[in-house]
Amino acid sequence: MAALGYEVGGELDSGVEPVGAEIAPKDVKMTAYMHGQPSPSLEDAKLRRPMIIEIIEKKFECLKKEMIPNIYHMTLTGTAAGCTGIFTNFTFRRTFKVKHDALKTYASLATVPFLSTMVAHKLLVIDALYSDNISKGNCVFRSSLIGIVCGVLQPNSMAFAKNGRLATKYHTIPLPPKGRVLLYWMLLCQTQIKFMAIPLVFHIAFGAVSGWWEENIRLKMENHESNNQENILEIINRKINQLPEAERNLLENGSVYVGLNAALCGLIGNSLFRRVLNVTKARVVSALPMAVLPFFTTEVTYRGFVHFPLITGDLDCETCTATRSGLVGLLVGGLYPVFLALPVNGSLAARYETALLPNKGNILSYWIRVSKPIFRKMLFPIALQAVFSAYLGSKQYQLLIKALHLPEPGQEIHRF
């Protein structure tokens, strides 16, 4: 009877029913298979994505939709602070009649408020909000306060300090009289202080709206919690633990291998620059940062941009994973160590006077001429690092898919 059932199951796809099949019960036709022979339903299941992958995709798609607005608000708040810094720098430069170091002042006044506002908003509002440490009213108050301090007061104080120093250095304005320094600067900057009322009102309003919106997003996330009892990441970790030890080690610690290759590239680049610049002293001082910094930077970058997105489901394409890991290996694991070796050994060459360093007008052309032969020699290690990182990313993706296809521990396919 089992042989008959297998025969019927084997011919099911062709649509031809063998003789004697009509006398077999329907239950036997559907479930009678020989040991070791896969059923059509199991073969079809291999072609379909496992249910666990679909659950992961739905879960993280929901998280993406709800967390992306927080990222947008944080970026918009930082951008508003950076724009305020640019506007403040422009007004103070015009008031103090400063025409020197324009790029330096604009870059610092755009970057520092942007980063400080984003970090403050992330730590004091978003993290506190999702840890239930503040209420809705406190969230709105904190957002407005961050807009005032990091979006208005900090750019104004930085612009005043930088441009005031440049004005006194290049004598673009008369120096303040003794005993009336504070009054002199206040009278000089009173027009700019009035102009700052506009960004002040804007940051207060924008911070209030942003805090109120983030509180609504948090409430929405609480209302859309998954009904599943098990955490998705726990399921993934449990499946990864079923892999063989060598494969599990490659999946979990692959970033360490990329970091070691980056440290090797750093040591090679350091050695080449020392030869060109005739630096013979401070071997340990130059070699230690050239090995440690590329290792940790590449390891952290690979985990942040490849490993964690792969584990959490953000990277669901093998080509995307290989491309991203290859770029990390190329930029952070290959080029960054070589660029880092340039200032390290350049400072040693200037300190010990082992090479003729350029004048102020020829700095860029000199270092380009010095670095060209070194970069030619480093082409092979950099390319090897990029290829290795891309291969590692592709291999990790395959291992993760293999782990997700494994059955849950304790679950077996029953034979009828």
C-alpha positions as CSV (number, residue, x, y, z in Angstrom):
1,M,0.0,0.0,0.0
2,A,2.9,2.4,0.8
3,A,4.4,1.6,-2.6
4,L,1.1,2.3,-4.2
5,G,0.8,5.6,-2.4
6,Y,4.3,6.7,-3.4
7,E,3.4,5.8,-7.0
8,V,0.3,7.9,-6.9
9,G,2.2,10.8,-5.3
10,G,5.0,10.6,-7.9
11,E,2.6,10.8,-10.7
12,L,0.5,13.6,-9.2
13,D,2.1,16.4,-11.1
14,S,1.7,14.8,-14.5
15,G,-2.0,14.4,-14.0
16,V,-2.0,10.7,-14.9
17,E,-3.5,8.4,-12.3
18,P,-2.2,4.8,-12.4
19,V,-4.4,1.8,-12.4
20,G,-5.6,0.8,-8.9
21,A,-5.4,4.3,-7.6
22,E,-9.2,4.5,-7.3
23,I,-9.3,1.8,-4.7
24,A,-6.8,3.6,-2.4
25,P,-8.4,5.8,0.2
26,K,-7.9,9.6,-0.2
27,D,-5.9,9.8,3.0
28,V,-3.5,7.2,1.8
29,K,-3.1,9.0,-1.5
30,M,-2.1,12.2,0.2
31,T,0.1,10.9,3.0
32,A,1.6,7.6,2.0
33,Y,5.3,8.2,1.1
34,M,8.3,6.1,1.5
35,H,11.0,6.9,4.0
36,G,13.6,9.2,2.6
37,Q,11.4,10.4,-0.3
38,P,10.4,14.1,-0.1
39,S,6.7,14.8,-0.6
40,P,5.5,17.3,-3.2
41,S,4.4,19.7,-0.4
42,L,7.9,19.6,1.0
43,E,9.5,20.3,-2.4
44,D,7.2,23.2,-2.9
45,A,8.0,24.5,0.6
46,K,11.7,24.6,-0.4
47,L,10.7,27.0,-3.2
48,R,8.8,29.3,-0.9
49,R,10.3,31.6,1.6
50,P,10.0,30.3,5.1
51,M,7.3,31.7,7.3
52,I,9.8,33.0,9.8
53,I,11.4,35.2,7.1
54,E,7.9,36.6,6.3
55,I,7.3,37.4,10.0
56,I,10.7,39.1,10.2
57,E,10.0,41.2,7.2
58,K,6.6,42.3,8.4
59,K,8.0,43.1,11.9
60,F,10.9,45.2,10.7
61,E,8.9,46.8,7.9
62,C,6.5,48.1,10.6
63,L,9.5,49.3,12.7
64,K,10.9,51.1,9.7
65,K,7.7,52.9,9.0
66,E,7.5,54.1,12.6
67,M,11.2,54.9,13.3
68,I,12.0,56.7,10.1
69,P,9.9,59.8,11.1
70,N,12.1,60.1,14.3
71,I,15.2,60.0,12.1
72,Y,13.7,62.6,9.8
73,H,12.8,64.9,12.8
74,M,16.2,64.5,14.2
75,T,17.8,65.3,10.9
76,L,15.5,68.3,10.3
77,T,16.3,69.7,13.7
78,G,20.0,69.4,13.1
79,T,19.7,70.9,9.6
80,A,17.8,73.9,11.0
81,A,20.5,74.5,13.6
82,G,23.2,74.2,10.9
83,C,21.3,76.8,8.7
84,T,21.0,79.1,11.7
85,G,24.8,78.8,12.2
86,I,25.4,79.7,8.6
87,F,23.1,82.7,8.8
88,T,24.7,83.8,12.1
89,N,28.2,83.5,10.7
90,F,27.2,85.6,7.7
91,T,25.7,88.4,9.8
92,F,28.7,88.5,12.2
93,R,31.2,88.5,9.4
94,R,29.4,91.3,7.7
95,T,29.3,93.3,11.0
96,F,32.9,92.7,11.9
97,K,34.0,93.2,8.2
98,V,35.9,89.9,8.3
99,K,37.1,88.5,4.9
100,H,39.6,85.9,6.1
101,D,39.1,82.2,6.8
102,A,35.6,82.1,5.3
103,L,35.6,78.3,4.6
104,K,36.8,77.5,8.0
105,T,34.2,79.5,9.9
106,Y,31.3,78.5,7.6
107,A,32.3,74.8,7.9
108,S,32.5,74.9,11.7
109,L,29.3,76.9,12.1
110,A,27.4,74.5,9.9
111,T,28.8,71.2,11.2
112,V,29.0,71.7,15.0
113,P,25.4,72.9,15.6
114,F,24.1,70.2,13.3
115,L,25.9,67.4,15.1
116,S,25.3,68.8,18.6
117,T,21.6,69.3,18.0
118,M,21.2,65.8,16.6
119,V,23.1,64.1,19.5
120,A,21.2,66.2,22.1
121,H,17.8,65.4,20.5
122,K,18.6,61.7,20.4
123,L,19.9,61.4,24.0
124,L,17.5,63.8,25.8
125,V,14.3,63.3,23.8
126,I,14.1,60.1,21.8
127,D,16.0,57.8,24.1
128,A,14.2,59.2,27.2
129,L,10.9,59.0,25.5
130,Y,11.2,55.4,24.5
131,S,12.5,54.5,28.0
132,D,9.3,56.1,29.6
133,N,11.4,58.6,31.6
134,I,9.5,61.7,30.4
135,S,5.9,62.6,29.7
136,K,4.4,64.3,26.7
137,G,4.7,67.8,28.2
138,N,8.3,67.2,29.1
139,C,9.0,65.9,25.6
140,V,7.7,69.1,24.1
141,F,9.6,71.2,26.6
142,R,12.9,69.4,26.0
143,S,12.6,69.7,22.3
144,S,12.0,73.4,22.5
145,L,14.9,73.9,25.0
146,I,17.3,72.0,22.7
147,G,16.2,74.2,19.8
148,I,17.0,77.3,21.9
149,V,20.3,76.1,23.3
150,C,21.8,74.1,20.4
151,G,20.0,75.8,17.6
152,V,20.3,79.5,18.5
153,L,22.5,80.2,21.5
154,Q,25.4,77.9,20.5
155,P,25.7,79.1,16.9
156,N,25.5,82.8,18.0
157,S,28.2,82.3,20.7
158,M,30.4,80.4,18.3
159,A,30.0,83.0,15.5
160,F,30.7,85.8,17.9
161,A,33.8,84.2,19.3
162,K,35.3,83.1,15.9
163,N,34.6,86.3,14.0
164,G,35.5,88.5,16.9
165,R,38.8,86.8,17.2
166,L,39.4,87.2,13.5
167,A,38.3,90.9,13.6
168,T,40.8,91.7,16.3
169,K,43.6,89.6,14.7
170,Y,43.3,91.3,11.3
171,H,42.2,94.8,12.7
172,T,39.0,95.0,10.7
173,I,37.3,96.9,13.5
174,P,38.7,99.2,16.2
175,L,39.6,97.6,19.5
176,P,37.3,98.2,22.4
177,P,38.4,100.7,25.0
178,K,39.5,99.5,28.4
179,G,36.7,99.2,30.9
180,R,33.9,99.2,28.3
181,V,34.6,96.0,26.5
182,L,31.2,94.4,27.2
183,L,29.3,97.5,26.3
184,Y,31.3,98.0,23.2
185,W,30.5,94.4,21.9
186,M,26.9,94.7,22.8
187,L,26.5,98.0,20.9
188,L,28.3,96.5,18.0
189,C,26.1,93.3,17.9
190,Q,22.8,94.7,18.8
191,T,21.4,94.5,15.2
192,Q,22.4,90.9,15.0
193,I,20.8,90.1,18.3
194,K,17.6,91.5,17.0
195,F,17.8,89.4,13.9
196,M,18.2,86.2,16.0
197,A,14.6,86.7,17.2
198,I,13.4,85.1,14.0
199,P,15.3,81.8,14.3
200,L,14.6,81.8,18.1
201,V,10.8,81.7,17.5
202,F,11.2,79.2,14.7
203,H,13.3,76.8,16.8
204,I,10.9,77.0,19.8
205,A,7.9,76.3,17.5
206,F,9.6,73.5,15.6
207,G,10.9,71.9,18.8
208,A,7.4,71.9,20.2
209,V,5.9,70.3,17.1
210,S,8.7,67.8,16.8
211,G,8.3,66.7,20.5
212,W,4.5,66.4,20.2
213,W,4.9,64.3,17.0
214,E,7.5,62.0,18.4
215,E,5.2,61.3,21.4
216,N,2.4,60.3,19.0
217,I,4.8,58.0,17.2
218,R,5.8,56.3,20.4
219,L,2.2,55.7,21.3
220,K,1.5,54.4,17.8
221,M,4.4,51.9,18.2
222,E,3.0,50.7,21.6
223,N,-0.4,50.1,19.9
224,H,1.2,48.1,17.1
225,E,3.2,45.7,19.2
226,S,3.3,42.2,17.9
227,N,1.1,39.5,19.3
228,N,3.9,36.9,19.0
229,Q,5.2,35.7,22.3
230,E,8.8,35.3,21.1
231,N,11.1,38.0,20.1
232,I,12.2,37.9,16.5
233,L,15.8,38.4,17.3
234,E,15.7,35.5,19.8
235,I,14.3,33.3,17.0
236,I,17.1,34.4,14.7
237,N,19.8,33.8,17.4
238,R,18.4,30.4,18.2
239,K,18.5,29.4,14.5
240,I,22.1,30.8,14.1
241,N,23.2,28.7,17.1
242,Q,22.1,25.5,15.2
243,L,24.8,26.1,12.6
244,P,28.1,24.3,12.8
245,E,30.7,26.1,14.9
246,A,32.9,27.2,12.0
247,E,29.9,28.7,10.1
248,R,28.5,30.3,13.2
249,N,31.9,31.9,14.0
250,L,32.2,33.2,10.4
251,L,28.7,34.7,10.6
252,E,29.1,36.3,14.0
253,N,32.8,37.4,13.9
254,G,33.4,38.1,10.3
255,S,33.9,41.8,11.0
256,V,37.0,40.9,13.1
257,Y,38.7,39.4,10.0
258,V,38.0,42.6,8.0
259,G,39.4,44.6,10.9
260,L,42.6,42.5,10.9
261,N,43.1,43.1,7.2
262,A,42.6,46.8,7.7
263,A,45.2,46.8,10.4
264,L,47.6,45.0,8.0
265,C,46.9,47.6,5.4
266,G,47.7,50.3,7.9
267,L,51.0,48.7,8.9
268,I,52.0,48.4,5.2
269,G,51.1,52.0,4.4
270,N,52.9,53.2,7.5
271,S,56.0,51.3,6.5
272,L,55.9,52.8,3.0
273,F,55.5,56.3,4.2
274,R,58.4,55.9,6.7
275,R,60.7,54.8,3.9
276,V,59.7,57.7,1.6
277,L,60.1,60.3,4.4
278,N,63.2,58.6,5.9
279,V,61.7,58.3,9.3
280,T,63.7,55.8,11.4
281,K,62.6,56.8,14.9
282,A,59.4,56.2,16.9
283,R,58.6,52.8,15.3
284,V,56.1,51.7,18.0
285,V,54.5,55.2,18.3
286,S,53.7,55.2,14.6
287,A,52.9,51.5,14.2
288,L,50.5,51.2,17.2
289,P,47.9,53.7,16.0
290,M,48.2,52.5,12.4
291,A,47.2,49.0,13.6
292,V,44.7,49.8,16.3
293,L,42.7,52.6,14.8
294,P,42.0,50.9,11.4
295,F,41.1,47.7,13.2
296,F,38.5,49.2,15.5
297,T,37.1,51.6,12.9
298,T,36.7,48.9,10.3
299,E,35.3,46.4,12.8
300,V,32.7,48.8,14.1
301,T,31.8,50.1,10.7
302,Y,31.3,46.6,9.3
303,R,29.1,45.6,12.2
304,G,27.1,48.8,11.9
305,F,26.6,48.8,8.1
306,V,26.6,45.1,7.3
307,H,26.3,42.7,10.2
308,F,23.5,44.3,12.2
309,P,21.4,45.2,9.1
310,L,21.8,41.7,7.9
311,I,20.8,40.1,11.2
312,T,17.8,42.4,11.7
313,G,16.5,42.0,8.1
314,D,17.4,45.4,6.7
315,L,19.6,43.7,4.1
316,D,17.5,41.2,2.3
317,C,19.5,41.0,-0.9
318,E,22.8,39.1,-1.5
319,T,24.0,41.6,-4.1
320,C,23.3,44.6,-1.7
321,T,25.1,42.8,1.1
322,A,28.2,42.1,-1.0
323,T,28.2,45.6,-2.4
324,R,27.9,47.3,1.0
325,S,30.5,45.1,2.6
326,G,32.9,45.6,-0.4
327,L,32.5,49.4,0.0
328,V,33.3,49.2,3.7
329,G,36.3,47.1,2.9
330,L,37.5,49.5,0.2
331,L,36.9,52.9,1.9
332,V,37.3,52.1,5.6
333,G,39.5,49.0,5.5
334,G,41.7,50.0,2.6
335,L,41.9,53.7,1.8
336,Y,41.4,55.0,5.3
337,P,44.5,53.3,6.8
338,V,46.7,54.7,4.0
339,F,45.3,58.3,4.4
340,L,45.8,57.9,8.2
341,A,49.5,57.0,7.7
342,L,50.1,60.4,5.9
343,P,49.6,62.8,8.8
344,V,51.2,60.3,11.3
345,N,54.4,60.0,9.5
346,G,54.3,63.6,8.2
347,S,54.3,64.9,11.7
348,L,57.2,62.6,12.6
349,A,59.2,63.8,9.6
350,A,58.6,67.4,10.6
351,R,59.6,66.7,14.2
352,Y,62.8,64.9,13.5
353,E,63.5,66.8,10.2
354,T,64.1,63.7,8.2
355,A,62.7,65.2,4.9
356,L,62.4,68.6,3.3
357,L,58.8,69.7,3.9
358,P,57.0,72.1,1.6
359,N,56.3,75.8,2.1
360,K,52.7,77.0,2.8
361,G,51.9,77.4,-0.9
362,N,53.1,74.0,-2.1
363,I,51.7,71.7,0.6
364,L,49.0,70.0,-1.4
365,S,51.1,69.4,-4.5
366,Y,54.0,68.1,-2.4
367,W,51.9,65.5,-0.6
368,I,50.2,64.4,-3.8
369,R,53.7,63.9,-5.4
370,V,54.9,61.9,-2.3
371,S,51.7,59.8,-2.0
372,K,51.4,58.7,-5.7
373,P,54.0,55.9,-5.6
374,I,52.7,54.7,-2.3
375,F,49.1,54.5,-3.5
376,R,50.3,52.6,-6.6
377,K,52.0,50.0,-4.3
378,M,48.9,49.8,-2.1
379,L,46.5,49.1,-5.0
380,F,46.8,45.3,-4.6
381,P,46.2,45.3,-0.8
382,I,43.3,47.7,-1.1
383,A,41.7,45.7,-3.9
384,L,42.3,42.5,-2.0
385,Q,40.6,44.0,1.1
386,A,37.6,45.1,-1.0
387,V,37.2,41.6,-2.7
388,F,37.6,39.8,0.6
389,S,35.0,42.0,2.3
390,A,32.5,41.5,-0.6
391,Y,33.0,37.8,-0.5
392,L,32.6,37.7,3.3
393,G,29.3,39.7,3.1
394,S,28.0,37.4,0.4
395,K,29.0,34.3,2.5
396,Q,27.4,35.7,5.6
397,Y,24.1,36.3,3.7
398,Q,24.1,32.7,2.5
399,L,24.8,31.4,6.0
400,L,22.0,33.5,7.5
401,I,19.5,32.2,4.9
402,K,20.7,28.6,5.6
403,A,20.2,29.2,9.3
404,L,16.6,30.6,8.8
405,H,15.7,27.5,6.7
406,L,16.7,25.2,9.6
407,P,13.7,23.8,11.6
408,E,13.0,24.9,15.1
409,P,14.7,22.8,17.8
410,G,12.4,20.0,18.9
411,Q,10.3,20.2,15.7
412,E,10.4,17.2,13.4
413,I,8.6,16.2,10.2
414,H,6.2,13.4,11.0
415,R,6.0,10.5,8.7
416,F,2.6,9.0,8.1
